[in-house]
């Protein structure tokens, strides 16, 4: 909700981007790459963790997003220690871009993974033999 509260991608009168939305677009490739890295690197780790605890990896992969509240973390760190104030703005923009990328990538990748896991666990029953009477 923190990201959604400040991210205004469209104005009423046209396609102009809001302040934070415009910065996310400017983050461009670096933010997109951060989002992709989050999905695949953390996704792989979370799949392994989920499998180690008895799952098939689907729940782990579904958790491989950058949460919307993560966008507030750089500013919170800067508020706690002012020496990070200069980095807080660019870091917030990168995290916001990563939030958008992971929110778009994770659902279809998770659906693909779940289908793959379901197909891998399907077993065919042996034919029932009729009893001779």
Buried (B, 14 or more C-beta within 10 A) or exposed (E): EBBEEBBBBEEEEEEEBBEBBBBBBEBEEBBBBBBBBBBEEBBBEBBEBBBEEEBBBBBBBBBBBBBBEBBBBBBEBBEEEEEBEEEBEEBBBBBBBBBBBBBBBBEEBBEEBBEEBEEEEEEEEEEEEEEEE
